[in-house]
């Protein structure tokens, strides 16, 4: 008999998260086992806010399911949470090279228990984390009407925030478990749930999944204010930024949506100026960075330590220090580009010819800690540039792109006479350069444009050439879901 995959529980914070060592990220009710009753959560506005904070905790440092799917195995899931997912797709591109241990299987697109296959640890981590967010967001939305001390406006805003978290999760799931929306909007996506504690739904079409995503985010942009008490919370800017990413994906199938991508990108970066080059070189570890639109605080006493991104990537303050940068990628930056200073030459070793550069882009604070970046203004400017180019507004697109290029490289000369395709390629290259090791930009751009991954430069593995139609672009659904879901059969599995 098939069992429910979801546990009917609401996770608030098991631990506290803080924006300073002394200030509590969760100020009130905590549960020793991570479960809070509906009476505690939804009697008061503060309880509902605590429930929302619990969702952000999941994304910040999710500790659910280690390798092999054992919930008690807390020691083997590399830099857990949302940053795990972002970095997983960074190493599947061309520019980031991990050593053969820790991230090597992911980098090599290996079809084994570390990766995307049905019994792999990565697919289980991605699926469980985002569906836990969805389940908890649904519970908040359902129970908010019963909150006694919140105004109608308060309830609308809290519901919109929860729905935006649900939409963000579905956006990730749709991109991971199916080809791009533009390839086939009617293709099977992922099950849709809008009630808590429910399971057993069939895979919905990509069209239906994206319809829910858009509805949730459009409502969030309309209902949420720009003001917020903490930078980890979704406000109007963050909701608009997610919606800009969604329209960027969907506009590949419907060109009329490029203008909506522009409009939302502008709303997202409003009030968030591009960081200076000095700030770019300062370590990407501080939530107070004025360009960061969305991020999670990680105080020193709550660092993920050995499993943080800083542990893997920082060649000085990290522990593993096993992430290298493709020499061919480094050579794309001019000598006057401020970002080139983030690359650190490595002493040559004939046995490891790919180990030529590491990066100081991420610099650990004490105990390998550092705040987690989720979204910043540069990405939004580049979405705007791409959307203008796609609309055939070449000069405007060049101007928007030049906003980034001229800041990072004062010697850069604005190009002239570019064709539409040349401009789009220049924008996609700039996304790689500006956003490397941040959000999996190269991987998802290739997938979105239905282009192959063609690795160049020196790599330790065989140089990959993955066609755009290769089934390895899709994660398989976790076998646990196929077994438990009464609406699924083995025929529903991705190849």
Secondary structure by P-SEA (a helix, b strand, c coil): ccccccccccccccccccccccccccccccccccccccccccccaaaaaaaaaaaaaaaccccccccccccccccccccccaaaaaaaaaaaccccccccccccccccccccccccccccaaaaaaaaaaaaaaaaaaaaaacccccccccaaaaaaaaaaaaaaaaaaaaaaaaccccccccccccccbbbbccccccccccccaaaaaaaaaaaaaaaaacccccccccccccaaaaaaaaaaaaaaaaaacccaaaaaaaaaaaaaccccccccccccccccccccccccbbbbbccccccccccccccccccccccccccccccccccccccccccccccccccccccccccccccccccccccbbbbbcccaaaaaaaaaaaaaaacaaaaaaaaaaaaaaaacccccccccccaaaaaaaaaaaaaaacccccaaaaaaaaaacccccccccccccccccccccccccccccaaaaacccccccccccc
